[in-house]
Amino acid sequence: MADTAREADLGMLVGQLGRSVQEELFARLAEQGHRHVRPRHGTVLAFLPPDGARATELAQRSGQHKQIVGVIVDELVELGYVRREPDPRDRRAKLVVPTESGLDEIDKARAILALIEQRHRLELGDDAYRTFKTALERVARAQRSWQQP
């Protein structure tokens, strides 16, 4: 009989970690008044500065296609988290700007994520957590370059 147990690979570990962080983040956001925000909305909200950004900039920062970002922005406009405004640098272009609700969600999400990180830092210790995070950043950067010559 073959042994089906195997060591978790990078994809499994990163997927499990990502899903678990998202589940906690969005459950806590719902408890704090943002029950309509979904993980997909992070494609915009996580990368949105307080003074706004163009959809093309958000697509580049998040690594998503501009069309996907456009659909998510439409959802967030409908939910009252962002609005579209003319870009003062180019009136033909639009900026995606967070509303008061959007700024509140962004602030709360960052605070929740900071608490999650703090919990893991306490579990591992400062040095081990710093080493882990540095290694994870290096692996993520290296992985993003797989298509580049």
N, C-alpha and C positions, 0 to 999 in steps of 0.2 A: 504494500500500500504506500503510495507516494505521500511525502510530507508536504501538505499544502500551506503550512505556516512558513512565512518568510519575513525577512526584515523589511520594514516599510521603506519604500523608495522616496526620493525627493518629492516627486509629484504627490504622493499620498500624504506625506507629512505637511507639505505646504498647503495642500487642499484642506486637510483636517484643521490646521491652525487658522487658515483664512475663514473657513465656515464658522468655527467656534467663536472667533473674534467678532465676526459679523452678527452672529446670533445674539451675543451678549450686547454688543453696541446697539442694535436696533430694538432689542427688548427694553433696554434702559432708556433709549430715546423715546419709545412709546410711553413708558412710565412718566417721562418728563414732558409730555404734551405733544410729541411729534410722532403720533401713531400712523400717519399716512406716508411717512418717508420709508423708502425701500432701499435695499443694497444698491440697486442700479442707479439710484439718485446720487450716490457717492461719486459717480463718474464726473458729475458737475460740482456738487457741493464741496467735496474734499479739495478741489483744485481752484475754487473761486475766491479771489481776493475781495476784500470789502468794497473796493472801488469798481469792481466788475472786470470782465474780460470778454473778448470776442469768442464766439463758439469755436473758431479755428484754433485759438490758443488753448481752449479747454480740451479739445480733441488731441492736440499735440501733447499737453501735459499728462492727460489720462491714458494716452495710447489707444484711444477709441477712434472709430471713423466719425467724421464730421456729421454724417447723416444720423448716426446713433445719438450723438450729443444733441443734435437738433430735436429729436423725438423726446429725449429726457428733459431738455429745457422746456419744451411744450408742456410736459407733465408738471414740471415744477412751477411754471407760470400758473397753470390751472389750480395747483395746490396753494398758491400764494407765497412760495418761497423765493422766487426770482421774478424780475421784470426785464423787459427788453427796452433799452434806451438808445437814442442815437449816440454814436461814438463822437465825442467832441473833437477828436483828431481827424475824423473822416466821417462826415454826416451821412454818407451812403452806407456806412457799416453800422452794425448794431452791437451794443455791449449787453452782456448778461450781467445784471446787477442784483445782489441779494437784497431782499426786503428785510424788514425788521424780524419777521419769522425766520427767514433764511439765516440771518446773522445769529439769531438765538440758537438755531439748530446747529450751525457750524461751531459755535462756542461750546455748546453742550457735548457735541460729538468729540471735540478735541479734549475736553475735560474727562470724558468717559474713557477715551483711549489712553490718556495719561494715567488714569487709575489702573487700567489693565496692565500697562507697562510697569507701573510701580509694583503691582502685585507680583509680576514675574521677576522683576529686579530683586525684590525681597526674597523670593523663592531661591533664586540662583546665586545671589550676591552680586555686588556692583561689578567686580572684575569679570566674572563669568558672563553676566548679562551684556556688558559692553563688548566682550569678545564675541558672543553670540550675534549681537546686532551688527557688528562690523563684518563678520563673516557672511551673515545673511545679505547685507547690502552688496558685498562683493559678488556673491553668487547671483543675486538678482541682476546686477549690472552686467556680469559676464553672460548670463542667459539672454538678456535683451539684445546682445550683440551677435546672436547666432546667425542672423541673416546678412550681416555686414561682411564684406570681403576682408 
